[in-house]
Amino acid sequence: MERRVLIAIFLSFIVLYVYQALVVKPAPKTAAPAATSSALATTTGSGTPPSSTTTPSAVTARSQGETPEAAATVVGETSEREIRIETRDVIAVFTNRGARLKSWRLKKYLDQQKQPQDLVEQVTTHPLPFSLRTTDEQLNATLNGSLYAVGAVPEGIIAAPSDIRFEYRNAAGVHAVKEFHLAPDSYMMSVRTDVTSGDHAVVPAIAWGPAVGDIAEVSRYTQKAEGLFFQRGKAQRLSAKDIAKQPTYDGEFLFAGVDDNYFMTVALPSGPARVTYQAVSIPPPPPSKDAARELVSYSIDPKQQMQPVRFFAGPKDFDVLASIGPDVTRAINFGMFAVIVVPLLKSLKWVNVYVGNYGWAIIILTVIINIVIFPLRHKSVVSMRKMQEIQPEVKSIQDRYAKLKATDPAKQKMNQELMALYKDRGVNPASGCVPILLTFPLIFAFYALLSTAIELRGAPFLGWIHDLSAHDPYYVTPVLMGISQMWQQWMMPAAGVDPAQQKMMMFMPIMFTFMFLWAPSGLAIYWLVSNVWQIGQQYLTNYMIGPPAVRTVRPAAERRLKRVGGGKTEAADANNKN
């Protein structure tokens, strides 16, 4: 019975894993006007809605960042140039063509070429960050393709908040001003737009092209780029299928944008806004045969003129996000056990302060966790041992009622006899599994932590493991993990378990080994160390409680003879002698 409970737990874990990996999350029910959603869903890569007046020459000009049939420039520049600004954490590069962001590189996080990670994905058919979007296609081309005049630019690494002003004006009455405000010690910046066309003001949407641009290893254990927004106290994530169903959302958002496993770019509007998403598939450069990269672009329409909109483009580091606001940390997908993950994350970072290596920090924290849950596991093993001792008696009772159907009222007597046996022997059938179940939230929380913590990205361990967020290149740790798990299964008592169940339990380590081949090496190390600890704990528990005292059940005929009584037994013996 105990073994069946463990099988159910293992199968529940597998179902949970498959559900999270394969089942598509339902799209949020936030409704948007149907006509608006439809129009924005068919927005072209340049960020402007299709129009019957669009000509092939105009589309080509927009994709190259030029202004078709541009009016004479009154305020602007004659040549394109880049404006570079460096802060403590970021190297930002703007272009005066459209006054847009061309590069946003994070100094503390490196890509696969060991260069600062760039969160801007430059695709010629999609807009750069801070492109402006209106319902007027011609105006869009002018705003995003014209050469703006650039104000004073700070030199060197800025040590105080800095502002950059871009301005453009032409003879047709189009006037645009963009003012960027950069913080010197964070990943935050804000942008204020002021656009007029003729004699009326225009409130454009601010578009951010394909995001997030992180090309680190992607597997089933890491989150791909998805739409993300926080509304009414809940973080919502949108896959490509969700975006296809509903690309536009209205309301008040704490933040809205795109994130992947380790980075995010989001707007933090100060009032009601509309956010529109678009799934983007970027094919690899020839002659590469790699799969296309699936990213997401978005635009934010703040609905308020002259109000600056804050943006965050950086790592999903808990402390960094907490400095913006406590609810911004909800952008990290810690899962259902977030309340446990956060203390574990702080503990992991605390241990790393002393050991200076996140691999050893994982091992030390794993040992500490297993020490904490040692009493629960010990109690579970003791309870399983008691069940093993009475297993022959349990089987004897079950055999006597084996021929009865489950609907037969006499079958209830079997349950009554079993409960009487448990009470007589002081055994609780649930006491073997309940302590183990109590440890599951902690195990799943640590699992979620190691899958999402950006601290492990690019963090080396030792030997051949140079990145704890990537899989073991030689598959040593997952293979050792599988061997240790098979050892555990071999140590578990097999009394009362039929051969089919035994084969299923021995198949579990093989399946888990294949599941962890592409898991982050930090996660495989945790599971391996935990298995080794449990093996040692099993030996210690077996030593403390000694070998099982298995009871021998006499045949039914012998038990009936004893129940007859001493006098009748002697009479039967006398008759046999005569």
Number of C-alpha atoms within 10 A of each C-alpha: 16 20 20 11 14 16 16 12 16 14 13 12 14 14 12 11 14 11 12 13 13 9 9 13 14 11 16 12 8 11 12 16 10 10 9 11 17 14 13 20 20 14 16 15 20 25 32 23 19 14 11 5 9 12 10 8 9 17 18 13 16 26 18 12 23 21 21 17 11 15 14 10 17 14 16 18 17 11 10 12 14 15 16 16 20 20 22 16 18 26 18 19 16 20 20 25 24 28 33 24 21 23 21 23 23 23 16 12 18 17 15 12 7 9 13 17 25 23 23 22 22 16 13 13 17 21 28 29 25 22 25 30 25 19 16 12 20 18 17 22 29 25 28 26 24 26 28 30 18 19 12 9 13 16 9 10 14 16 13 12 12 16 17 19 18 23 22 25 25 18 13 13 14 21 19 22 18 21 18 19 17 24 19 19 14 17 21 20 20 19 20 16 22 18 22 15 15 12 8 9 13 16 18 23 23 23 24 30 28 28 30 28 20 24 12 17 13 14 13 12 23 19 16 20 29 27 30 24 24 20 16 9 10 12 19 17 22 24 19 21 14 19 20 15 11 24 24 26 22 17 15 19 22 21 23 31 29 28 30 27 23 25 22 26 25 26 27 24 24 16 14 14 19 19 23 24 30 26 24 19 14 14 13 12 9 7 6 8 9 10 10 12 15 16 26 29 26 27 27 28 21 25 15 15 14 13 16 21 21 19 20 20 25 27 22 25 17 20 12 15 20 13 11 13 12 11 15 19 19 20 26 23 20 22 14 12 16 17 11 18 23 17 12 19 18 13 15 23 17 14 18 18 12 9 12 12 17 21 23 18 21 23 19 18 19 22 15 12 17 20 14 12 15 16 12 20 25 19 18 20 24 18 22 23 25 20 26 22 19 22 19 17 18 20 14 15 17 16 12 11 16 13 9 12 10 11 8 8 9 12 16 13 12 17 14 11 14 17 15 12 16 17 11 9 13 12 18 14 16 14 17 27 21 15 19 18 15 13 17 13 14 17 19 16 23 25 18 21 25 26 25 23 20 20 20 23 20 19 17 17 18 11 6 11 21 17 20 26 27 24 24 23 14 11 16 15 25 27 20 19 25 24 17 22 25 18 16 18 18 13 12 13 14 14 15 16 14 9 10 8 14 14 10 11 18 16 13 17 21 16 12 16 21 13 14 22 19 20 23 24 29 30 25 28 23 22 24 23 21 20 21 17 17 18 18 12 18 18 11 13 16 16 10 10 11 10 10 14 11 16 12 11 13 10 9 10 9 9 11 10 12 11 10 10 10 10 8 12 13 11 10 10 10 10 8 8 6 5
